[in-house]
């Protein structure tokens, strides 16, 4: 008698439907923030050299991947931007 095949393993981490950062890459966050605020506005909100002196997506990503405190600031600003957009949508929907 042969053993039944093992149950398939779930692919990837468990779903996090209530986590707005789930599935959002750092590159997508920085791109959306730069599009929304511009590099100057982003540098004013998060004053780090990668946003204030010759900013580029590549240099910003390299810095943010090595610097957890700066990445935390980017994630916080991204969440703030999402909340503000939701508030604006609700205000226009009334």
N, CA, C and O atoms as CSV, one atom per row, in Angstrom:
chain,resi,resn,atom,element,x,y,z
A,1,UNK,N,N,0.842,-1.165,0.000
A,1,UNK,CA,C,0.000,0.000,0.000
A,1,UNK,C,C,0.898,1.242,0.000
A,1,UNK,O,O,1.833,1.325,0.796
A,2,UNK,N,N,0.625,2.198,-0.876
A,2,UNK,CA,C,1.441,3.406,-0.949
A,2,UNK,C,C,0.768,4.536,-0.180
A,2,UNK,O,O,-0.456,4.602,-0.068
A,3,UNK,N,N,1.589,5.400,0.331
A,3,UNK,CA,C,1.080,6.550,1.094
A,3,UNK,C,C,0.490,7.577,0.129
A,3,UNK,O,O,0.966,7.717,-0.998
A,4,UNK,N,N,-0.537,8.288,0.564
A,4,UNK,CA,C,-1.096,9.322,-0.300
A,4,UNK,C,C,-0.080,10.444,-0.504
A,4,UNK,O,O,0.785,10.656,0.345
A,5,UNK,N,N,-0.175,11.147,-1.596
A,5,UNK,CA,C,0.783,12.241,-1.824
A,5,UNK,C,C,0.593,13.315,-0.751
A,5,UNK,O,O,-0.509,13.510,-0.237
A,6,UNK,N,N,1.686,14.004,-0.425
A,6,UNK,CA,C,1.582,15.043,0.604
A,6,UNK,C,C,0.653,16.169,0.142
A,6,UNK,O,O,0.519,16.442,-1.050
A,7,UNK,N,N,0.029,16.799,1.106
A,7,UNK,CA,C,-0.859,17.925,0.782
A,7,UNK,C,C,-0.027,19.064,0.207
A,7,UNK,O,O,1.102,19.292,0.642
A,8,UNK,N,N,-0.572,19.767,-0.753
A,8,UNK,CA,C,0.204,20.874,-1.336
A,8,UNK,C,C,0.428,21.977,-0.301
A,8,UNK,O,O,-0.433,22.266,0.530
A,9,UNK,N,N,1.599,22.572,-0.380
A,9,UNK,CA,C,1.922,23.676,0.518
A,9,UNK,C,C,1.325,24.952,-0.052
A,9,UNK,O,O,1.338,25.161,-1.265
A,10,UNK,N,N,0.807,25.801,0.814
A,10,UNK,CA,C,0.302,27.073,0.293
A,10,UNK,C,C,1.460,27.868,-0.302
A,10,UNK,O,O,2.559,27.897,0.252
A,11,UNK,N,N,1.204,28.496,-1.410
A,11,UNK,CA,C,2.278,29.251,-2.042
A,11,UNK,C,C,2.321,30.654,-1.457
A,11,UNK,O,O,1.323,31.374,-1.469
A,12,UNK,N,N,3.470,31.031,-0.954
A,12,UNK,CA,C,3.660,32.367,-0.423
A,12,UNK,C,C,3.103,32.539,0.971
A,12,UNK,O,O,2.549,31.612,1.561
A,13,UNK,N,N,3.262,33.742,1.484
A,13,UNK,CA,C,2.761,34.039,2.831
A,13,UNK,C,C,1.244,34.143,2.837
A,13,UNK,O,O,0.627,34.294,1.782
A,14,UNK,N,N,0.640,34.065,4.014
A,14,UNK,CA,C,-0.814,34.151,4.087
A,14,UNK,C,C,-1.315,35.513,3.607
A,14,UNK,O,O,-0.597,36.512,3.668
A,15,UNK,N,N,-2.538,35.532,3.139
A,15,UNK,CA,C,-3.131,36.765,2.645
A,15,UNK,C,C,-3.327,37.759,3.784
A,15,UNK,O,O,-3.635,37.377,4.913
A,16,UNK,N,N,-3.147,39.025,3.474
A,16,UNK,CA,C,-3.332,40.079,4.466
A,16,UNK,C,C,-4.237,41.155,3.866
A,16,UNK,O,O,-3.761,42.237,3.523
A,17,UNK,N,N,-5.522,40.873,3.737
A,17,UNK,CA,C,-6.403,41.795,3.016
A,17,UNK,C,C,-6.557,43.158,3.677
A,17,UNK,O,O,-6.912,44.125,3.003
A,18,UNK,N,N,-6.301,43.259,4.973
A,18,UNK,CA,C,-6.481,44.543,5.642
A,18,UNK,C,C,-5.180,45.325,5.778
A,18,UNK,O,O,-5.181,46.422,6.338
A,19,UNK,N,N,-4.095,44.797,5.291
A,19,UNK,CA,C,-2.805,45.478,5.350
A,19,UNK,C,C,-2.594,46.240,4.039
A,19,UNK,O,O,-2.366,45.613,3.004
A,20,UNK,N,N,-2.663,47.577,4.054
A,20,UNK,CA,C,-2.536,48.328,2.809
A,20,UNK,C,C,-1.145,48.249,2.188
A,20,UNK,O,O,-0.977,48.588,1.016
A,21,UNK,N,N,-0.151,47.811,2.944
A,21,UNK,CA,C,1.200,47.677,2.394
A,21,UNK,C,C,1.444,46.300,1.792
A,21,UNK,O,O,2.446,46.090,1.108
A,22,UNK,N,N,0.532,45.357,2.042
A,22,UNK,CA,C,0.733,43.995,1.550
A,22,UNK,C,C,0.763,43.984,0.022
A,22,UNK,O,O,-0.173,44.444,-0.632
A,23,UNK,N,N,1.825,43.465,-0.523
A,23,UNK,CA,C,1.958,43.342,-1.969
A,23,UNK,C,C,2.459,44.598,-2.661
A,23,UNK,O,O,2.618,44.599,-3.882
A,24,UNK,N,N,2.711,45.668,-1.916
A,24,UNK,CA,C,3.212,46.912,-2.503
A,24,UNK,C,C,4.726,46.925,-2.353
A,24,UNK,O,O,5.248,46.823,-1.243
A,25,UNK,N,N,5.420,47.051,-3.461
A,25,UNK,CA,C,6.878,47.063,-3.398
A,25,UNK,C,C,7.372,48.440,-2.980
A,25,UNK,O,O,6.658,49.436,-3.102
A,26,UNK,N,N,8.593,48.479,-2.491
A,26,UNK,CA,C,9.218,49.746,-2.132
A,26,UNK,C,C,9.314,50.638,-3.369
A,26,UNK,O,O,9.108,51.849,-3.285
A,27,UNK,N,N,9.622,50.045,-4.493
A,27,UNK,CA,C,9.709,50.814,-5.740
A,27,UNK,C,C,8.368,51.467,-6.075
A,27,UNK,O,O,8.330,52.632,-6.472
A,28,UNK,N,N,7.275,50.730,-5.920
A,28,UNK,CA,C,5.952,51.286,-6.200
A,28,UNK,C,C,5.626,52.424,-5.238
A,28,UNK,O,O,5.052,53.433,-5.647
A,29,UNK,N,N,5.988,52.268,-3.958
A,29,UNK,CA,C,5.722,53.324,-2.974
A,29,UNK,C,C,6.467,54.603,-3.339
A,29,UNK,O,O,5.877,55.682,-3.388
A,30,UNK,N,N,7.773,54.472,-3.596
A,30,UNK,CA,C,8.576,55.657,-3.901
A,30,UNK,C,C,8.083,56.310,-5.192
A,30,UNK,O,O,8.008,57.535,-5.276
A,31,UNK,N,N,7.753,55.511,-6.183
A,31,UNK,CA,C,7.260,56.056,-7.448
A,31,UNK,C,C,5.964,56.831,-7.241
A,31,UNK,O,O,5.818,57.947,-7.741
A,32,UNK,N,N,5.028,56.244,-6.508
A,32,UNK,CA,C,3.754,56.926,-6.271
A,32,UNK,C,C,3.938,58.185,-5.432
A,32,UNK,O,O,3.288,59.198,-5.691
A,33,UNK,N,N,4.812,58.135,-4.433
A,33,UNK,CA,C,5.071,59.321,-3.619
A,33,UNK,C,C,5.715,60.427,-4.449
A,33,UNK,O,O,5.337,61.593,-4.332
A,34,UNK,N,N,6.682,60.070,-5.282
A,34,UNK,CA,C,7.343,61.071,-6.129
A,34,UNK,C,C,6.359,61.645,-7.149
A,34,UNK,O,O,6.411,62.837,-7.451
A,35,UNK,N,N,5.474,60.820,-7.675
A,35,UNK,CA,C,4.459,61.312,-8.609
A,35,UNK,C,C,3.483,62.251,-7.912
A,35,UNK,O,O,3.074,63.265,-8.478
A,36,UNK,N,N,3.116,61.913,-6.692
A,36,UNK,CA,C,2.119,62.689,-5.945
A,36,UNK,C,C,2.694,64.011,-5.420
A,36,UNK,O,O,2.102,65.071,-5.619
A,37,UNK,N,N,3.853,63.939,-4.749
A,37,UNK,CA,C,4.432,65.113,-4.104
A,37,UNK,C,C,5.513,65.791,-4.932
A,37,UNK,O,O,5.828,66.959,-4.704
A,38,UNK,N,N,6.086,65.068,-5.893
A,38,UNK,CA,C,7.280,65.547,-6.589
A,38,UNK,C,C,8.500,65.285,-5.713
A,38,UNK,O,O,8.369,65.111,-4.502
A,39,UNK,N,N,9.683,65.255,-6.318
A,39,UNK,CA,C,10.890,64.974,-5.542
A,39,UNK,C,C,11.134,66.064,-4.502
A,39,UNK,O,O,11.585,65.775,-3.394
A,40,UNK,N,N,10.835,67.323,-4.856
A,40,UNK,CA,C,11.052,68.417,-3.900
A,40,UNK,C,C,10.128,68.245,-2.698
A,40,UNK,O,O,10.569,68.337,-1.552
A,41,UNK,N,N,8.857,67.998,-2.959
A,41,UNK,CA,C,7.904,67.798,-1.862
A,41,UNK,C,C,8.235,66.576,-1.030
A,41,UNK,O,O,8.066,66.584,0.189
A,42,UNK,N,N,8.705,65.527,-1.683
A,42,UNK,CA,C,9.097,64.316,-0.956
A,42,UNK,C,C,10.294,64.613,-0.062
A,42,UNK,O,O,10.345,64.159,1.081
A,43,UNK,N,N,11.259,65.377,-0.581
A,43,UNK,CA,C,12.427,65.762,0.211
A,43,UNK,C,C,12.076,66.668,1.377
A,43,UNK,O,O,12.752,66.645,2.406
A,44,UNK,N,N,11.020,67.471,1.228
A,44,UNK,CA,C,10.581,68.322,2.336
A,44,UNK,C,C,9.915,67.493,3.422
A,44,UNK,O,O,10.061,67.784,4.609
A,45,UNK,N,N,9.195,66.474,3.023
A,45,UNK,CA,C,8.480,65.638,3.991
A,45,UNK,C,C,9.389,64.605,4.657
A,45,UNK,O,O,9.216,64.273,5.829
A,46,UNK,N,N,10.353,64.104,3.897
A,46,UNK,CA,C,11.333,63.146,4.429
A,46,UNK,C,C,12.711,63.681,4.028
A,46,UNK,O,O,13.212,63.351,2.953
A,47,UNK,N,N,13.320,64.496,4.875
A,47,UNK,CA,C,14.569,65.158,4.490
A,47,UNK,C,C,15.794,64.240,4.567
A,47,UNK,O,O,16.564,64.285,5.527
A,48,UNK,N,N,15.951,63.424,3.554
A,48,UNK,CA,C,17.147,62.586,3.420
A,48,UNK,C,C,17.768,62.891,2.061
A,48,UNK,O,O,17.065,63.256,1.118
A,49,UNK,N,N,19.073,62.741,1.967
A,49,UNK,CA,C,19.799,63.134,0.752
A,49,UNK,C,C,19.288,62.448,-0.514
A,49,UNK,O,O,19.316,63.043,-1.591
A,50,UNK,N,N,18.828,61.223,-0.398
A,50,UNK,CA,C,18.386,60.517,-1.606
A,50,UNK,C,C,17.159,61.185,-2.227
A,50,UNK,O,O,16.847,60.941,-3.393
A,51,UNK,N,N,16.456,62.032,-1.453
A,51,UNK,CA,C,15.305,62.767,-1.985
A,51,UNK,C,C,15.620,64.240,-2.236
A,51,UNK,O,O,14.902,64.900,-2.987
A,52,UNK,N,N,16.680,64.766,-1.621
A,52,UNK,CA,C,16.939,66.201,-1.711
A,52,UNK,C,C,18.095,66.575,-2.631
A,52,UNK,O,O,18.135,67.706,-3.114
A,53,UNK,N,N,19.020,65.688,-2.888
A,53,UNK,CA,C,20.191,65.992,-3.712
A,53,UNK,C,C,20.266,65.027,-4.892
A,53,UNK,O,O,20.606,63.855,-4.729
A,54,UNK,N,N,19.948,65.528,-6.066
A,54,UNK,CA,C,19.941,64.734,-7.298
A,54,UNK,C,C,19.171,63.425,-7.113
A,54,UNK,O,O,19.732,62.343,-7.290
A,55,UNK,N,N,17.906,63.522,-6.764
A,55,UNK,CA,C,17.130,62.305,-6.495
A,55,UNK,C,C,16.889,61.472,-7.745
A,55,UNK,O,O,16.712,61.994,-8.846
A,56,UNK,N,N,16.889,60.186,-7.542
A,56,UNK,CA,C,16.510,59.250,-8.600
A,56,UNK,C,C,15.902,58.027,-7.919
A,56,UNK,O,O,16.144,57.758,-6.742
A,57,UNK,N,N,15.124,57.314,-8.680
A,57,UNK,CA,C,14.491,56.122,-8.122
A,57,UNK,C,C,15.548,55.107,-7.684
A,57,UNK,O,O,15.450,54.541,-6.595
A,58,UNK,N,N,16.544,54.878,-8.518
A,58,UNK,CA,C,17.577,53.882,-8.206
A,58,UNK,C,C,18.351,54.203,-6.946
A,58,UNK,O,O,18.530,53.339,-6.087
A,59,UNK,N,N,18.818,55.451,-6.826
A,59,UNK,CA,C,19.605,55.801,-5.635
A,59,UNK,C,C,18.729,55.767,-4.385
A,59,UNK,O,O,19.188,55.375,-3.313
A,60,UNK,N,N,17.478,56.176,-4.523
A,60,UNK,CA,C,16.570,56.151,-3.373
A,60,UNK,C,C,16.337,54.723,-2.908
A,60,UNK,O,O,16.368,54.449,-1.709
A,61,UNK,N,N,16.104,53.815,-3.840
A,61,UNK,CA,C,15.853,52.419,-3.465
A,61,UNK,C,C,17.073,51.803,-2.796
A,61,UNK,O,O,16.937,51.079,-1.810
A,62,UNK,N,N,18.271,52.083,-3.324
A,62,UNK,CA,C,19.492,51.541,-2.700
A,62,UNK,C,C,19.606,52.019,-1.257
A,62,UNK,O,O,19.894,51.228,-0.359
A,63,UNK,N,N,19.382,53.317,-1.032
A,63,UNK,CA,C,19.481,53.863,0.320
A,63,UNK,C,C,18.410,53.281,1.234
A,63,UNK,O,O,18.708,52.864,2.353
A,64,UNK,N,N,17.170,53.251,0.767
A,64,UNK,CA,C,16.060,52.810,1.604
A,64,UNK,C,C,16.159,51.337,1.968
A,64,UNK,O,O,15.744,50.936,3.056
A,65,UNK,N,N,16.702,50.533,1.073
A,65,UNK,CA,C,16.849,49.097,1.374
A,65,UNK,C,C,17.883,48.850,2.460
A,65,UNK,O,O,17.835,47.830,3.148
A,66,UNK,N,N,18.827,49.789,2.619
A,66,UNK,CA,C,19.874,49.636,3.637
A,66,UNK,C,C,19.551,50.374,4.932
A,66,UNK,O,O,20.254,50.211,5.929
A,67,UNK,N,N,18.489,51.187,4.926
A,67,UNK,CA,C,18.240,52.083,6.052
A,67,UNK,C,C,16.811,51.905,6.564
A,67,UNK,O,O,15.893,52.564,6.076
A,68,UNK,N,N,16.618,51.020,7.542
A,68,UNK,CA,C,15.256,50.716,8.011
A,68,UNK,C,C,14.474,51.928,8.509
A,68,UNK,O,O,13.274,52.020,8.250
A,69,UNK,N,N,15.115,52.862,9.216
A,69,UNK,CA,C,14.376,54.012,9.741
A,69,UNK,C,C,13.835,54.881,8.611
A,69,UNK,O,O,12.736,55.426,8.718
A,70,UNK,N,N,14.598,55.011,7.533
A,70,UNK,CA,C,14.141,55.817,6.392
A,70,UNK,C,C,13.012,55.096,5.656
A,70,UNK,O,O,12.051,55.721,5.209
A,71,UNK,N,N,13.138,53.783,5.538
A,71,UNK,CA,C,12.059,53.012,4.900
A,71,UNK,C,C,10.772,53.136,5.714
A,71,UNK,O,O,9.688,53.252,5.143
A,72,UNK,N,N,10.882,53.113,7.031
A,72,UNK,CA,C,9.697,53.293,7.882
A,72,UNK,C,C,9.025,54.635,7.602
A,72,UNK,O,O,7.798,54.721,7.563
A,73,UNK,N,N,9.830,55.683,7.407
A,73,UNK,CA,C,9.272,57.005,7.106
A,73,UNK,C,C,8.556,57.000,5.758
A,73,UNK,O,O,7.495,57.606,5.608
A,74,UNK,N,N,9.143,56.314,4.780
A,74,UNK,CA,C,8.504,56.223,3.456
A,74,UNK,C,C,7.181,55.473,3.575
A,74,UNK,O,O,6.175,55.901,3.008
A,75,UNK,N,N,7.171,54.366,4.302
A,75,UNK,CA,C,5.931,53.604,4.469
A,75,UNK,C,C,4.873,54.437,5.185
A,75,UNK,O,O,3.699,54.393,4.816
A,76,UNK,N,N,5.272,55.192,6.202
A,76,UNK,CA,C,4.318,56.039,6.927
A,76,UNK,C,C,3.742,57.123,6.024
A,76,UNK,O,O,2.537,57.375,6.050
A,77,UNK,N,N,4.589,57.762,5.229
A,77,UNK,CA,C,4.106,58.802,4.322
A,77,UNK,C,C,3.204,58.203,3.246
A,77,UNK,O,O,2.217,58.819,2.844
A,78,UNK,N,N,3.540,57.018,2.786
A,78,UNK,CA,C,2.702,56.338,1.794
A,78,UNK,C,C,1.311,56.053,2.369
A,78,UNK,O,O,0.302,56.285,1.704
A,79,UNK,N,N,1.263,55.554,3.594
A,79,UNK,CA,C,-0.031,55.291,4.241
A,79,UNK,C,C,-0.813,56.583,4.446
A,79,UNK,O,O,-2.031,56.602,4.271
A,80,UNK,N,N,-0.123,57.667,4.816
A,80,UNK,CA,C,-0.769,58.965,4.973
A,80,UNK,C,C,-1.366,59.419,3.637
A,80,UNK,O,O,-2.495,59.907,3.588
A,81,UNK,N,N,-0.596,59.255,2.557
A,81,UNK,CA,C,-1.075,59.642,1.229
A,81,UNK,C,C,-2.332,58.844,0.855
A,81,UNK,O,O,-3.278,59.405,0.301
A,82,UNK,N,N,-2.346,57.537,1.157
A,82,UNK,CA,C,-3.520,56.711,0.863
A,82,UNK,C,C,-4.735,57.170,1.669
A,82,UNK,O,O,-5.841,57.254,1.135
A,83,UNK,N,N,-4.526,57.469,2.959
A,83,UNK,CA,C,-5.636,57.947,3.795
A,83,UNK,C,C,-6.187,59.269,3.287
A,83,UNK,O,O,-7.402,59.465,3.250
A,84,UNK,N,N,-5.302,60.175,2.895
A,84,UNK,CA,C,-5.748,61.469,2.368
A,84,UNK,C,C,-6.544,61.284,1.077
A,84,UNK,O,O,-7.544,61.968,0.860
A,85,UNK,N,N,-6.105,60.363,0.224
A,85,UNK,CA,C,-6.829,60.097,-1.025
A,85,UNK,C,C,-8.209,59.521,-0.729
A,85,UNK,O,O,-9.184,59.874,-1.392
A,86,UNK,N,N,-8.298,58.634,0.267
A,86,UNK,CA,C,-9.595,58.063,0.638
A,86,UNK,C,C,-10.523,59.135,1.195
A,86,UNK,O,O,-11.716,59.144,0.892
A,87,UNK,N,N,-9.979,60.039,2.011
A,87,UNK,CA,C,-10.790,61.134,2.556
A,87,UNK,C,C,-11.300,62.034,1.434
A,87,UNK,O,O,-12.455,62.458,1.447
A,88,UNK,N,N,-10.448,62.320,0.479
A,88,UNK,CA,C,-10.852,63.167,-0.642
A,88,UNK,C,C,-11.935,62.487,-1.473
A,88,UNK,O,O,-12.888,63.133,-1.908
A,89,UNK,N,N,-11.784,61.183,-1.692
A,89,UNK,CA,C,-12.810,60.433,-2.443
A,89,UNK,C,C,-14.149,60.470,-1.722
A,89,UNK,O,O,-15.190,60.665,-2.349
A,90,UNK,N,N,-14.123,60.283,-0.394
A,90,UNK,CA,C,-15.377,60.313,0.384
A,90,UNK,C,C,-15.996,61.709,0.354
A,90,UNK,O,O,-17.216,61.847,0.263
A,91,UNK,N,N,-15.158,62.739,0.430
A,91,UNK,CA,C,-15.681,64.105,0.427
A,91,UNK,C,C,-16.339,64.444,-0.912
A,91,UNK,O,O,-17.335,65.166,-0.949
A,92,UNK,N,N,-15.790,63.931,-1.995
A,92,UNK,CA,C,-16.355,64.197,-3.329
A,92,UNK,C,C,-17.555,63.305,-3.611
A,92,UNK,O,O,-18.376,63.613,-4.475
A,93,UNK,N,N,-17.653,62.202,-2.881
A,93,UNK,CA,C,-18.757,61.266,-3.097
A,93,UNK,C,C,-20.043,61.671,-2.410
A,93,UNK,O,O,-21.111,61.162,-2.749
A,94,UNK,N,N,-19.959,62.575,-1.452
A,94,UNK,CA,C,-21.163,62.986,-0.706
A,94,UNK,C,C,-22.039,63.921,-1.496
A,94,UNK,O,O,-23.083,64.352,-1.006
